[in-house]
Amino acid sequence: MDLRLKRFIGDMDKPLLFATIFLFIFGLLNIVTASSSEAVTSAVPLYYYFYRHLAMLAVGLFLTIVVLNIRTKKYKPLALIGYVVVIMLLGYLSLYGTDHRGSRNWIDLGFTQIQPS
């Protein structure tokens, strides 16, 4: 095994990692049970929300690995840019946000919706 990978795994907080994996699995199972009633009453397949959430978890895992491999000293110049982007998204929401199940804090991208608030 590569020395860098060994050090990366050795420095990991193992209880936090296992708790996170457990919560991911628990959340996926809860999504299946919570969406089963909607699958019965509408044309949505039973595992639609399960696979959608699983895909989002995979994207999140990929982005986590990318962020973990970037040195934290490189974040500082991006902090102001990130702050301005978040403020702009919140301003956009107050003017043009779409309503979804009673809350007006969603941005519709066409293929998905995001909730920056």
C-alpha positions, 0 to 999 in steps of 0.5 A: 500500500502506498505510504501516503494512503497508509498515513491518510487512513492512519490519521482518520478518526475511525469512530467518526468514519464508522458513525458516518457510514452507519448514518448514511446507511440508516438514512438510505433505509429511512428514505425507502420506508418513507417514500414507499407510500408515495410510490404506491399513490403515484407513478414513482418507482419504489426505489426512485428516491433511494437511488437518487439519494445514493447518487447524491451520497456518491457525489458527496463522497467524491467531493469529500475526497477531492477536498481532503486532498487539497492543502488547507492553505489553499482555501484562504484565497477562496474563502472570500469568493465562497462568502460572496457566492453564498450571499449572492445565492441567498439574495437570488432566493429572496427575489427569484426562489421557487416554492417547493412544499411550502418553502421558498428557498429552492433554486430550480436548475431544471434537472434538480433543485438546490437549497442554498439556505 
